[in-house]
Amino acid sequence: MRAAFIDRTGPPEVIRCGALPEPVIGPGQALVRVRACAVNPIDTYVRSGAVAMPLPSPFVVGCDLAGEVVAVADDVAGLRPGTRVWGSNQGLLGRQGTFSEWAAVDARWLVPTPDGVPDREAAAVALVGITAHLGLVTHAALRAGETLLVNGASGGVGSTVVQMAKILGARVIGTAGASAKRDLVRGLGADEVVDYRAADADARIRAAAPGGVDVWWETQREPDLARAVDLLAPGGRLVLMAGREARPLFPLGPFYVKGCRAVGFAMFNAASTVQYAAGLDIARWLAAGRLRAPIDRVLPLEATAEAHALQEAATIGRQGVLTGKIVIEP
Ligand SMILES: NC(=O)c1ccc[n+]([C@@H]2O[C@H](COP(=O)([O-])OP(=O)(O)OC[C@H]3O[C@@H](n4cnc5c(N)ncnc54)[C@H](OP(=O)(O)O)[C@@H]3O)[C@@H](O)[C@H]2O)c1
């Protein structure tokens, strides 16, 4: 089968596209014909070695996939050949990745794709959708009527958080850069959109939420926590999920006096049962047209190295080069 894989960690150019043996399913697994997969920042950290994970050799890159089941192990119930599925969590913690024509995946990570939802849409929403759900529902316990701010609302995670927070009944403020990004965030349902580059960005946030925001979702790898806590309401929650190397100053005084809470999480540490429950909500919202994944571009498998370079320029370089996810169709 064709696959995008590495033999060693390094820059995007270490990714090769070539033939690998087709995977063989083991107990509890399904063989999926991959029709679409999506690039996430963590794909680039694993490929570069910045995030050390045990890697099979060769290692097929990528976490997300969507496609159809072509075979299942005898002990798998609920999936059968022909079932369309999507999922994430591959290419992590020693598991083989998804950027290939076929993938052997533990059935517990696979959620049925609703009729009418294209594979590219299901793949693009996978990791970011589960992340948004875990952060909003499990960790921030967002309630209808609350105000949530997403710092970085046009990104893969941010754009999904905006939509999901609206579905959950919150009022949403999003920050984004260029005007096309701000239009995107507005189109996703944000009530207020603030240009993060504007000198009066904080004044605009304060005008939109005079009592402070109930939840501050931070997507930046080098967050300004003093600013976030300042703009939080009393009792507000701070969601932190990016920046492994970050060691920002923590504004302890205002944080505890205001009775705030902070929660950090990495989606891949969540139990498959929790992620599956999130996946069912996501599938329902996709089917109802309430959730969508902005897609910047769709590329062939051979362009995986180029896709990694672009993702790095967007997430690490903060160059604003992407407006939506990169989808690869093997
Ligand atoms: N913990 C977890 O489970 C988990 C899961 C998924 C992702 N992550 C991490 O979360 C981070 C975001 O992921 P992603 O996929 O959303 O990345 P992304 O698609 O690259 O989005 C980055 C966002 O940052 C915005 N941005 C750039 N400069 C900014 C600034 N000065 N102030 C505010 N926003 C700014 C960009 O806005 P413009 O494009 O409008 O300039 C864009 O919306 C990454 O570090 C990723 O590794 C963690």
The ligand as an SDF file (V2000), in Angstrom:
LIG
                    3D

 48 52  0  0  0  0  0  0  0  0999 V2000
   -3.8380   19.4320   24.5790 N   0  0  0  0  0  0  0  0  0  0  0  0
   -4.4240   18.8740   23.5490 C   0  0  0  0  0  0  0  0  0  0  0  0
   -5.1140   17.8580   23.6690 O   0  0  0  0  0  0  0  0  0  0  0  0
   -4.2990   19.5000   22.1850 C   0  0  0  0  0  0  0  0  0  0  0  0
   -5.1010   19.0800   21.1320 C   0  0  0  0  0  0  0  0  0  0  0  0
   -4.9840   19.7500   19.9080 C   0  0  0  0  0  0  0  0  0  0  0  0
   -4.0590   20.7690   19.7410 C   0  0  0  0  0  0  0  0  0  0  0  0
   -3.2660   21.1230   20.7980 N   0  0  0  0  0  0  0  0  0  0  0  0
   -2.3160   22.2420   20.6800 C   0  0  0  0  0  0  0  0  0  0  0  0
   -3.1130   23.4250   20.6090 O   0  0  0  0  0  0  0  0  0  0  0  0
   -2.4340   24.3980   19.8370 C   0  0  0  0  0  0  0  0  0  0  0  0
   -3.3970   24.9060   18.7660 C   0  0  0  0  0  0  0  0  0  0  0  0
   -3.6790   23.8680   17.8570 O   0  0  0  0  0  0  0  0  0  0  0  0
   -4.4490   24.1900   16.4910 P   0  0  0  0  0  0  0  0  0  0  0  0
   -4.5720   22.9160   15.7500 O   0  0  0  0  0  0  0  0  0  0  0  0
   -5.6700   24.9780   16.7660 O   0  0  0  0  0  0  0  0  0  0  0  0
   -3.3590   25.1500   15.7780 O   0  0  0  0  0  0  0  0  0  0  0  0
   -3.5480   26.1280   14.5620 P   0  0  0  0  0  0  0  0  0  0  0  0
   -4.6340   25.5930   13.6710 O   0  0  0  0  0  0  0  0  0  0  0  0
   -2.2250   26.3610   13.9980 O   0  0  0  0  0  0  0  0  0  0  0  0
   -4.1300   27.4820   15.1960 O   0  0  0  0  0  0  0  0  0  0  0  0
   -3.3120   28.4330   15.7670 C   0  0  0  0  0  0  0  0  0  0  0  0
   -4.1310   29.6680   16.0570 C   0  0  0  0  0  0  0  0  0  0  0  0
   -3.3140   30.6110   16.7230 O   0  0  0  0  0  0  0  0  0  0  0  0
   -3.7250   31.8940   16.2950 C   0  0  0  0  0  0  0  0  0  0  0  0
   -2.7420   32.9070   16.6490 N   0  0  0  0  0  0  0  0  0  0  0  0
   -1.5410   33.1770   16.0740 C   0  0  0  0  0  0  0  0  0  0  0  0
   -0.9420   34.1930   16.7090 N   0  0  0  0  0  0  0  0  0  0  0  0
   -1.7790   34.5780   17.7060 C   0  0  0  0  0  0  0  0  0  0  0  0
   -1.7330   35.5800   18.7220 C   0  0  0  0  0  0  0  0  0  0  0  0
   -0.7010   36.3940   18.8480 N   0  0  0  0  0  0  0  0  0  0  0  0
   -2.7850   35.6700   19.5740 N   0  0  0  0  0  0  0  0  0  0  0  0
   -3.8500   34.8560   19.4800 C   0  0  0  0  0  0  0  0  0  0  0  0
   -3.9590   33.8830   18.5460 N   0  0  0  0  0  0  0  0  0  0  0  0
   -2.9360   33.7570   17.6700 C   0  0  0  0  0  0  0  0  0  0  0  0
   -3.9730   31.7280   14.8280 C   0  0  0  0  0  0  0  0  0  0  0  0
   -4.7690   32.7800   14.3830 O   0  0  0  0  0  0  0  0  0  0  0  0
   -4.6920   33.3980   12.8720 P   0  0  0  0  0  0  0  0  0  0  0  0
   -4.5120   32.2510   11.9330 O   0  0  0  0  0  0  0  0  0  0  0  0
   -6.0090   34.0890   12.7550 O   0  0  0  0  0  0  0  0  0  0  0  0
   -3.5100   34.3260   12.8490 O   0  0  0  0  0  0  0  0  0  0  0  0
   -4.7080   30.3770   14.8380 C   0  0  0  0  0  0  0  0  0  0  0  0
   -6.0700   30.5890   15.0840 O   0  0  0  0  0  0  0  0  0  0  0  0
   -1.1870   23.7100   19.2620 C   0  0  0  0  0  0  0  0  0  0  0  0
   -0.0740   24.0810   20.0400 O   0  0  0  0  0  0  0  0  0  0  0  0
   -1.4910   22.2300   19.4260 C   0  0  0  0  0  0  0  0  0  0  0  0
   -0.3260   21.4610   19.5500 O   0  0  0  0  0  0  0  0  0  0  0  0
   -3.3630   20.5190   22.0050 C   0  0  0  0  0  0  0  0  0  0  0  0
  1  2  1  0
  2  3  2  0
  2  4  1  0
  4  5  1  0
  4 48  2  0
  5  6  2  0
  6  7  1  0
  7  8  2  0
  8  9  1  0
  8 48  1  0
  9 10  1  0
  9 46  1  0
 10 11  1  0
 11 12  1  0
 11 44  1  0
 12 13  1  0
 13 14  1  0
 14 15  2  0
 14 16  1  0
 14 17  1  0
 17 18  1  0
 18 19  2  0
 18 20  1  0
 18 21  1  0
 21 22  1  0
 22 23  1  0
 23 24  1  0
 23 42  1  0
 24 25  1  0
 25 26  1  0
 25 36  1  0
 26 27  1  0
 26 35  1  0
 27 28  2  0
 28 29  1  0
 29 30  1  0
 29 35  2  0
 30 31  1  0
 30 32  2  0
 32 33  1  0
 33 34  2  0
 34 35  1  0
 36 37  1  0
 36 42  1  0
 37 38  1  0
 38 39  2  0
 38 40  1  0
 38 41  1  0
 42 43  1  0
 44 45  1  0
 44 46  1  0
 46 47  1  0
M  CHG  2   8   1  16  -1
M  END
$$$$
